[in-house]
């Protein structure tokens, strides 16, 4: 008897396959093949290789950068994978398990460049350094290995170096936990110290992750197997770091957090849910792992309430091109258009504001007050922006110093940033009378947060040289006069170097070898070098002891030179040791004031954002919108911020339009149905109203003559067409999924923009869907909405939907062409002018002519009556199924000629297979003559 076979739909099969592939990819990225076992034919494992294998075993899932002299070397599978990713040579060293050991390496001094490439390619890297002086290892025996250990593990979310980060973007590391159907999300930017937590329902996960755009997301391994979350993980698959569930234990997480922040209980910082503590604890554990027990300076965790920010899902952010265009470029996005900030910290804060527009009208007004103040005080604004332009990134410099990865330039960055803060306090205190008296609270708070750092600035001024090296180990960064003992060693060191020059001149004079040189390298130290043909003169002198013979040189030393070298090295080593000690002392003083400095950094960023928004309003002629908790949405002469900016660069003018979706008035025309031809500007009009809502709620002024809007709690956009082949979705399926999300979530305070719903399927199917969506938005969601369509039949809904307003894009027909005016007016369009747009796009003339013929034929059919019956029988799907429209037979093209012509008769008489070349040429001339040409016989 055959066994029963379980059957699945094709979509279910595809889903299961994709789910399995995703889980496989999540773990395979961190799996590294182990070296083959040893064989009897192999030489014994060297102490160095034994050390490497032990370190590698302790750092599974990471490429191991193993320090050997001036290189970080990789072996075995690490080398095989890294070499092509870095475009470096794959070599070999020794044998293991019967095979050659693959090896690849990168220079220590330029390793950050290679590290960046590896991180971008999805690798994680463990950096293994020598932890003792080689001379100490030799004391244990000639075959002793220098002690090494991993000092840092580098991942996407734990970068701190400027060379590895985008100065104008946050680099978030996030952790997601789940318990009892609730999700806890914690995130931190290790490069600045900001630490936040949030509790979410599953339906809000996608929007929250779209808001944050984390570079790395930690989550329990079990969550990656949940099929209902597969599509969410697919959106972030390159950034996922699955971890054992034990890492997300709530009790351990709370203890870990309390210990890190040196409190008895996390209640000292507020009330946190269990899932929030679980996620935050896992995040902290990961930081301890990657930073090797050296935690960065972190702000105490702050709870983010989702209701405090406008919710914008991933599809809407993508459709509206908030932070990047559909092509993945920053240029052309809303953020790039409004970003007038002049510091990296200000740019990051502006991006955070744009990602989470406020929903509290009072908080929005506080930002507007500050922007308005700086807009009115133009000289103060301009001076402040000029000073900020020279302000370094205080937050990131502070974090590097706290993690002991900083250098002298970070100390200088701290000094210059707090000095800029002192100047700004003076500048912003110079506002004229009345304005100074009513200085906005937000700006006042920012000024206060700049703090007082006079003694710190004075000390750093005295201590640091004008020109600074990147690393303390390079030396030469402490200013003369700051430390007398250091000055003494420097004098001795420098005098000794002058002695080297004098000794070289004396040896050259005494031996008669004019090109004699005293040189230095790390192997021989100081030595005397001459050409081989002059070596006899030194070999005959007892003072010179031969050290090395080269192809084009011979090298010697003397007792006098060795003694001088010892004095130089001692002075140089003592000077460098003193400088490193002073650097640590200065860095310690800075880190001791880390909390005050972090607040100063926030204050500088806030002033930069506010001044930038004021400059934007002045240059682009923006006005202050009135924002309250009503259901208003009234814009007068509104403009699309991005399109207008592009047109201004081309000395063109944007056509402004009004929009009134106010829902709490009579008549409440909160749902606009917009018809009109392609290319007339419907999509631009839809987008500009959504973008203005976002700008208003981040506290910015807006591109309009006047604006009044009630707070939007959720913004939804379904604009444009694209498929999603990776998930097995057609363009129409993507459209329907996004539309479903809108209809299931939008409420009275939401703003919805929909463009061309139902165009991806058969005409009557699409019209039916668009019709029912309109009804649902009006009757169920009751939200403010803009709905653009080419289904002109939908305008008949105005007879039954009292909140529906009909609008159209104005055009002008002139001499068989159409002029797009880009103006929105009340009314409807009866044509879409698609064929005209096709002609503009360059369709072949024959295609355009034929399309006109078919259109006229279709327009003669009886299709309108069926739609009219639907209106009379609302709701739509209670009516009888509409009959299929009549299919008109395409007209046959008319015959070119009704009777044969002389030319046709002559052509029919020709037998091309029997013609000679000469006869064929004669036929051509004869036919040309019959056709009326000038051919000759």
N, C-alpha and C positions, 0 to 999 in steps of 0.2 A: 504494500500500500504506500503510495507516494506521500512524503511529508508535506504538510501545508506550507505554502510559501507566503511570507509577509510581503505585501506590496506597498510601495510609496509613490507619491506623485513625483514628477521630474523635479519640481522646485524643492521638495523635501529632501530628495537624494542630493541635489546640488548643495543644499544647506548643510547636510551632514558631512559631506566631503570637505566643504570649505571650513567647517568647524574643526575637523580633524587636522586639516592642513595648518590652520592657525595655531592650534595647540602645539603641533610639531615644530612650527617655526619659532614659537616663543621660547622653547627650550633648546632647540638645536643651535641657536646663536651663542649660547653660553656653554656648549659642550665642546671639549677639546679632546682630541684623540690622545691617549696616554702613550708614552714611549713604549716600543716593543720590549718584551722581556729579554734579559741578557742570555747569551748563549755561551757555551764553553769556548767557542772560538774567539770571543771578544776579549780584549784586554780588560783588566779590572777597572771598575768605575773609579775615576779620579776623585780626590776629595772635593774639588770644585764642582764636578758634575753631581756628586752626591748631595752637595749643598743646594745646587740648583733644583734637583728633583724634589727635595724636601720642601723647598719654598714653593715650587709649582703645585705640589699636592695640597699645600695649605691655601692656595689661591685659585682653586678651580673656578672656571668661568671668566677668568681674567687673562689677558696677554701679560706675560711677565717681562718687564723691562729690567734686565739683570745687569747691574753696573759692573763694567770691567774697564778700568782706566778712564779714558775719555769717551767711551761709548756705552750705550745701553744695548746689550745683545739679547737676541731671542733665539730659542732653540726648538727643535722638533716641530710639532704642528703649529706652534705659535709663529715660527719663522715662515713656514709654508703659507700661512694665511696672511701674514702681515706684508710679506715682500710684494705681492702684486697690488695690494691696497695702497702701498706707499711708493710703488714704482722704484724699488731698490733691488739690489742684487741679492740673490739667494745663493749662499755659499755652503760650505760644510766644514765640520771640525770634529775629528775623531770618529769612533764607531760605537754603536750601541744596539744590542739585539740583532747583530748581524748586518746592520745597515749603517750607512753614513749618517751622521747627525746633521740635519739641515741647520743653518745658522744665518741670521740677518741682523744687522745692527744700524743704529742711528747715533749721530754725534750728540753728546750731552748738551753742548752749548746751543744747538739748534733743535733740541728734541721737541719743543712746544709745537713747531710746525708739523712734525710727524704725528704728534699726539692728537692734534686737531683733526687730521685726516682720519685717524683710526676711530676717534669718537664719532665723527660724521658718518663713518661706515658701519656704525652699530657695535663696535667693540668696546669692551671695558679693559682698562689697563692698570696693572699693579706695578708701582715703581719701587724697585729694590735698590737700595743704596748701600755703599760700604759704611759700616758703623764703627770702624776702628782704623787707626793709622796702619798702613802696611808694615811699618817698622815694628809695631807692637806684635803683629802676627809672626814676624820672623823670629821674635824672641822665643816663641813656642816651638820652633823647629823649622828647618828649611822647607818642609812640605806642608806647613800649616797654611790654611786658607784664611784670607781676610774675612772677618765677621761681616755678614750682610743681613739685612732684614727689610721687609716691605715698610715703607714710611708713608705711603699714600696709595689709595685706590681711586682711579679717576673714571667717572662715568658722565653721561650727558648732563645729569642734574646737579653735579658737584663741582663744576668749573669755577675758578676764581680769577684766573689770569686774564688781563686785558686782551692779550693776543688771542685768547680762545673764546672771548665773549663779544657780543654785539653791544656796544655802549648804550644804545637806545632801546634795548629790549630786556625785559626781565628774563631770568633763567630759572624757571620754577622746577623744583623737585616736589612731587605730590605723592601722597599715600592714600589709598582707598580701603576702607574697612566696611564690614557688613555684619549686622546682628539683628535678628528678629525683624527682618524686612526693612530695616533702616540702614542707611549708608552714612559713614563718616568720612569726610574728605579733609585732609590736612595738607598744607603746602607751605614751602619756604623758599626764599631766594637766598641761597648760601652766600652769594656775592654781596648782599646788602643786609641780611639779618631779619627781614620781615617774615613773620610766622603767623599763619591763620588757620582756623578750623571752621567746618560747616557741617550741618546735618542735612541730609537730602533724602527724598524719596527716589525710587528707581527712575521715575519718569523725568526727574530733573537732572540726572547724571550727565546726559549728553550736553545739555546747555551749560552746566557748570564747567565741564572740561573744555568746552568750546570757548568759554569766557577766559579760562586760565591759560590755555595752550601750554600745558607743562611739557618740559623737555624730557622728563622721565617720570613714569608713574609706577609706584610700588603697589602691589595688590596680592592678596592671598592666592596661592596656586589654585585653590578650588574654584575661585571665581572665573578663571579662564575657561573652565569646562561648562559654564552655564550657557546653554544655547540661546536663551533670551537676551544675553548680553554680547553675543558674538559680534553683531554688527558694530556695537560700540567699540569693542576691542580692535576690530578691523580698522577703524578710523585712527587708532593710536598704536598700531601693532609694532612700529619701529621704536616706540618709547616705553613699552611695557617691561617691567622687571618683576616677574612673579617671585614670591618668597614663601617659605613655610608658614603655615597658619599660626604656629606658636609665636611668631614674631609679632602677631597682632593681638596678643593677650591683653585685655584691658587692665587688669591689676598690675601686671609688670609694666605696662605703658605708663600708668599713673605714677608708679614708684620712680621710674626712670626720669619722667618729666620733673617730678618734685626734687629729685637729686640734682638734676641739671640746673634748675633755677633756684636751688638752695632754699626751698620752702618746705614746711611740713605737709602741706596739702595744696593742690592746684586750685582750691577754692579761693586762695589769695588773689587769683587773677580772674575770677568769675566762675560762673556755673557752666560746666561742660557735660555733654552727654557721654554715655559709655562708648559709643562708636567714635566720637571725636577723640577721646582719650586713647582709644585703640589705634586709630590712624596716626595720631601725633606721636605716640610711643614708638610705633614701627618706624616712623620717619627719623626719630632721634636715634634709634638703634642702627639704622642704615648710615646715618652720619658718623656715628662712632666707628662703624666698620670701615667706611671709606676714608675717614680722616685719621684712622689708627689712634683711637682714644683721645684725639685732640679736637674737641668740639669747637665749632666756630662761635663767635658772639651772636646770640639770637635774641630778638625781642621776645618778651613773654607772649604766648599765643593769644591772639584776639579772635573772638567769635564773629564770623561773617554771617549776617542774616540775609538769606536770599530775598526776602521781601523788601529789603532796603535798596535793591537794584532792579532795574528793568531787566526782565528775562528775555534773552535773545538766543534762539536756538542756532545750532551750527549751520543749518541751511540758510537761515536769514542772514547770518554774518557773512556767509559766502556770497549770497546773491547781492547783498548791498555793498560788498567790497569794503568793509570797514577798515581792516588793517592791511589787506593786500588784495590785488586784483585777481580775477579768475585765472589769470596766467601765472600767479604766484609772485608778482612784483609789488614792492611797496609803493613805488611811484604810480600815481593814478588812483590810489586808495583815498578814503576819507581822511585817515590818519595823516598821510603824507601832505594832504591839502591844508589841514588846519594846524599842523605842527610848526609853530613859530618859536619853539623852545630853542635855547642856545646851549644847554648842558645835557649830558647824557642822563643824569638823574631826573631832570625836568621832562625829558622825552619819555622816560619809563613811567613817570607819574601820569603824564597825559594819556599814554596808552592804557594805563589802569583805569583812569576815569572813563575813557571811551569804551572799554570792555564792560563796565558796570555802571551805566547811567543811573543817577539817583532817582528814588521815587518819593522822597520827602521834600515837599515844596519849600519848607523853611531852609533846609540844607542847600537846595538849589539856589534860593535867593541869596544866601550867604556868599556863595561863589560869585553870583552875578554882581553883588555889591562890590566885591573886591575888584572884579574885572572893570566895572564902571568907574571905580576910583582911579585906577591906573590909566584908563582910557582918557579921563578928564585931565590928569596930570601928565601931559605928554613929555615934558622935559625930564621929570623924575623917572618916567617909564623908560625913556631912551637911555638915560644915564645908567639906570639899573641893569638894563639888558646889555649895555656895553661892558659893564663890570662883570656880569655873570658869564659873558662870553669867554672870559679868561679864567673862569673858575674850574678847577679840576674836580674829578669825581670823588668826593669825600667818602661816600658810603663804601665804595669798593676798595679804596685804599685802606680804610679802617679795617675791613674784613681780612685783607691780606696780612696786615700787621698782627691782627688777633690770632690768625692761624699760623704765624711765624713763617709766612711765605713772602713777606713784604721786603722792600729794599729802601735805600735812601730816597729814591724818588717818591715813594709813598709818604714818607715823612714830609717831604716838601709839598706834596699834594694836600696833606692835612693843613699845613701852615697856610698855604695860599687860599684854601677854601674858607677857613675861619677868618682870615684877613678880609676876604671878599664880604663875608657876613658883617664884619664891623663897618665896612664902607657902606653896605646897603642899609644898615640901621640909621646911619647919618643921612643918606639920600632920602629914604622914605620918611624921615622925620622933617624934611624940608617942605612938605606939601603946604600949599597956601591955606590961610586962615580957616575958612568954614570947612573945607575938606579935611584939614588936619583934625578938627574938632570931632568930626563924625567918621573917623577912620574905621573902615569895616573890621568887624571882629576877626574874620579869617586872616586878614592881612596882619592885624595886630598880634594874633597868636603866632604867625610865622616869624614876625620880627622878634618876639620874645624868645622863641625857640632857638634863635641864632646864638644866644648865650654870650658869655664873656670868657675869652681865652687869651688875654693879654700876656700873662707870664709865659704860657706855652709858646706863643708866637715869638716872643722875645728870645726864649732859649733856643728854639729851632733856628732863628735868624743867626744867632751867634755860632751855633754848632755846625751848620751845613755850608758847604762850598756852593758857589753859584752854578757850577757844572757838576752833575752827579752821575755816578755809574748806576746801572740797573740793580746790581746786587752788592750786599755789604762785603762779600768775600773779595770783591775787586779792589776795595780800599780806596783811599784818596778822596773821601767825601767829607771828612771833618775839616772845618776851616782852621787855618793857622791862628794861633792865639787862644783857641778854646781850651786846649789841654796842654800845659807846658811840657809834661813828660812825653807826650806824643811828638811835640815839636823837636825835642832833643833826639829822639830816635830817628825822626825824619832827617834831621840835619846830619846825623852820623851816616845814615843810609845814603843820602845824596852826596855827602863828601866822599864816601867810599867809592861811589860811582865815578866821581871826578878823579879819584886815585887810579881807577882802572884805566881811564883815558890817559892819565899821565904815565902810568906804567907801560901802556902800549907804545907811547911815543918814545920812552926811554929804551925799551927793547928794540924797537925799530932802528933807533940811532946806533945802539951798541953793536947790533949784529949786521947792520948795513942792509937789512931787508926792508925796503920801503913799504911794501904792501903787507907787512906783518899785521895781524889783527888779533885782538883779544875778544873772544866771543863766548856765548853761553847757550847751553841747552839743558833740558831737564834730565838728561842721562849723564853727561860728563860734568855738568856744572860749567865753571869758567875754564877756558883753555886758550892756548896760543895756536893760531892757524897760519900756515904759509903754503905757498905752491910747492909741489914735489921737487922741482928743479932747484929750489933754494933751501931744501931741508938740510943739506950737508952743513950749512953754516950754523944751524942750531944743534945738530947732532955732535958737532965738534966742541960745543960749549957745555961744560958739565952742569950748568944750572938747569938746562932744559931736559926733561924726562919725556920720552916718547909715550903717547897715549893711544893714538889711533891713526891708521893709514886709510885714506879715501882715494877714489879714482883720480880726483883732481886737487887733493889737499892732504897735508900731514898735520897732525895735531900734537901739541906738547903741553906740558904744565911745568910749573916751578914751585918751590917751597913758598916763595914770597907770594905768588898768586893764590896758592891754597889758603894761606893765612888771611889774605885780604878777602877772599871769598867767604870765609867763615865769619868775619866781622860784618860783611854786607848782609849775609843771610840772617844772622842773629838780629841785626838792627831792623831789617825788613819784617822778619817774623814778629818781633816784639811790637813794631808799629802797627801791623795788621791786627794782631791780637787785641791791642788797645782800642783800635777803631771799632772792631766787632763788638767789644764790650760796651763801648759808648753807644753804638747803635742799639744794642739790646736795652740799654738804660733809657734811651730816648723813646724807643718803641714802647717800653713798659709804661712810661709816663703818659703816652698817648692812649694806650689801651686802658689805663686806669680811669680815663675820662670818656670811655667808649659810649656810655649812655648819653651823656651830654652832647658828644660829637655826632651821634646818630640823629638826635633831635635837630641839631644844627643842619645836618644834611637834608632832613625832611623839610626844614624851613626854607632852605635855599631852593629846593626843587619846587615847593609850593609857589614861591615868589616867581620863579621862572615860568611856571605854567600860567599863572594869572597874568603876568606881563605879556606872555606870548599870545594869550587869548585876546588881550586888549589890543595888541598890535594887529592881530588878525581882523578884529572888528573895525579898526581904523582903515586898514589897507583895502579890505574887501567890502566896506560899507554895510556891516552887519548891525542889527538893532537888538535891544534887550527884549526878550519875549516875556510875556506875563504867564507865569506857570502857577497853577493852583490845583486843588483837588476836585475840580468840577469835571464835567464830561465835554468841555469845550475843545474845539480844534479849528481855529480860524486863522488862516494865514492870508495876508494881503501882499500882492506882488512878490511872491516867494520865488526863490531861485535855487537851482541845483548847485551846491557848493563846489563840487568837483568839476562839472562841465563848465560852469561859469569861469573858474580859475583857468581852465585850458583856453577858453575863448578869449579871455583877457590877454593872454600871451600872444594871441593872433590878432589883437586889436578888433575883436568882434564883440557884439553885445548879446547877452542872453535874454530871451523873451520871458519875462516874469508872468506868473499866473496866481490867481486866488484859489483858495480851497477852504471850504467851510463844512466840516463834518460834525459840528456841535450837536450833541445828542440830548442835552437837557434844555431844549427850547422847543417851541412850536412854530412852524413845522420842523421836526427833527429829521433833517435829511442827512442821517449819519452814514448812509451807504450810497456811494456814488458809482454809477455804471457809466464807464467811459468808452465811447465808440469812436472810430475814426480810422483813417488809412494807416498803412504801414509807413514808417519813417516820419510820421507826423509829431512824435514826441510823447506818446502815451507812457512808455516805460520810464522815460526820464521824469515825467510828472509824478508817477507813482513813487519812484525812488526818492525824489527830492523831498516829498512830504515825510517819508520815513526818516531820512537823514536829518531833517530839521528837528524832528521830535527827539532824536538822539542828542543832537547838539544842545537843544534847550535843556535837557535833563542832565547834561554834564556840567551845566553852569555857564556855557558859552553863549555869546550873542549869536544871532541867526541871520541868514541871508534873506531878508524880507523887509517890506516897508513897515509892517506891524504884524505881531503874532500874539495869540492868546491860546493857550492849550491847557487842558487838564492832564494831570500826570498819567502817563501810559505805563501800565504795569507789565505788559507783555507785548512784544513786537514780533509780528510774523510777516514773512515775505515769501511769495511763490512767484518768482520772476525768472524768465529764461528757461532754456531747455538743454538738458544734458543727460546722457545715459550713465549707468553705473555697471559696466560689464563685469567688474570684479565680483559683484554680488548677484549677478544674473538678472539685473534690472534693466528694462528698456527705458527709453526716455519717458514714455507715458506712465510706466510704473513709478518712476521717480516722482513724477508730477503728482500722481495719486497718493503716494506715501506722504509727501509733504503737505498736500491738501488735507489729508486725513488728520495729521497732527494738528493743523490749524483748527479744524472744525471740532476736534475733541478737547482743545485746551483754551481757546480764545474766550474771553469774558467781556463784560460791559466796558471795562477800562482798557481793553486791548486795542491795538491798532493793527489792522491787517491790510496788506496790499497783495492783490492777486492779478496776474497777467496771463491771459489766454488759457484759462482753464478749459480742458476738454479738447484741445486742438490736436492731440496726438492720437486720436482714434477716428472711427467713422463719423461722418457729419452728424447724424441724428443721435448717435451715442454721446458724442461730445456735447452737443446742444443740451441733451437731457441732463447730463452731469452738471454742466454749467448752470442750468436752470435750477436744479435742486440745491446746489451749493449756494446760490443767491438766496433762495428761500431760507436755508438753514442759517446763514449769516444774519439775515434780517429778523427771523422769528426766534431762533434759539440762542445764538451767540450774542446778538444785540450789541455788537461791537462797532466801533468806527472803522470803516473799511472803504478801500478803493478797489474797484473791479474793472479791469480793462478787457475788452473782448472784441472779436470780429463777428460774433453771433448777434447780428442786428435784431433778430427776433426777440432777444431778451429785453429789449426796450419796452415790450408790451407789458412786462411785469409792473411797470410804474402805475398801471391802472389798478392794481390790487395791493401793492406794497407801499404803505404810506410813508415809510422812512427812506424811500429810494429817490435819488436825484439823478437825472439824466444829463450827462455832459458829453461833449464831443470836441475833437481837435479840428480847428478851423483850417480850411484850405481854400484856394482860389484856382479855378480852372481858367486857363488862358491859352488860346491858340493850340488846342489839342494837347496841352500839357497841364500839369498840376503844380501849383506853388504851395509849399507847406508853410503855414504861418506860425506854427508851434504855439498857438493860442488855444486855451481851454475856454469853451463857452457852453452855456446851457443849450440842450437840444440833443439831437441824434444824427448819426450819419447813415446814409442809405447805401453807401458803397465803401469798399475798402481800398480801391485803387491798387490792388496787388499787381495787376498786369503792368500798370505804369511803373511801379517799383522794379518789376522784372526788366522792363525796358531800360531803366536807369542802370541796372546791374549788368547789362550787356548781354541779355538773352538774344539768341539769333532772331533776326527779323521774322523769319518764317514761323518760328515758335510763337512770337508775340501776336502775329496776325491770326494764327490758328487759335490761340487762346481767346482772342476777342470773339471769334466766330462761335466757339463752344460756349463762352459766357452768355452771349446773346441768346443762344438756343436754350440754355438752362433757365435763363430769366423769363422765358416765355412759358415755362411749365407752371403747374398749379401746386406750389409748395407752401404758399402763405396761409391757405385756409386751414391746414392741419394745425399750424402753430396757434392760430386764432382760437380754435376749439380747445386747445390746452389751457389757454388763459381762462376761458369760461368755466372749465371743469377743475379748477385748483382744488386740492393739491395735485401736482403733476402726475404722480404715480398711481393716483386713484382713478385716473382717466383710462379709457381704453387705449391699448397700444396703438400708436400712430401707424397709419398705413405707410407702406414703403413708397417713396416718391417715384413717379414714372421715370423710366429710363428712356431718354430720347436717343434715337439713332443719330449718329453723327452724319451730317450731310456729306454726300459724295462731292468731291471737287469737280467743278464743271470741266467739260472737255475743252482743250485748248483751241481746237478748230472743228467746225461742223462739217466741212468737206475737205478732201485732200487738196493741197496746194501744188503748184508746179514744182516747188522745192521738195515737197514730200515725195512726189512721184519720181523725181530724178534720184532721190536718195534711195527709194525702194528698188530702183533698177540696178544699183551697184552691188556687185558680188566681191566683197573685200578679199576673199581667199584667192581670187584669180588675178588680182591687180599686180602689175609690176610697180616698182617705186616711181617710175616716171608717170605711169597711168594714174597712180594714186594722187600724185601732185596735181595732175590735170583735173581730177575729180574735185579736189579741194577748191581750186580756182573757179571751177564751173559752179559749184554750190554757193560759193561766196558771191559770185555775180548774180545768181538767181535770188539771193537773199538781199540784194541791193548794195553790196559792198563795192570796193574799187579794185577788185582783183583783176589780174590780167591773164589771158589765155596763154 
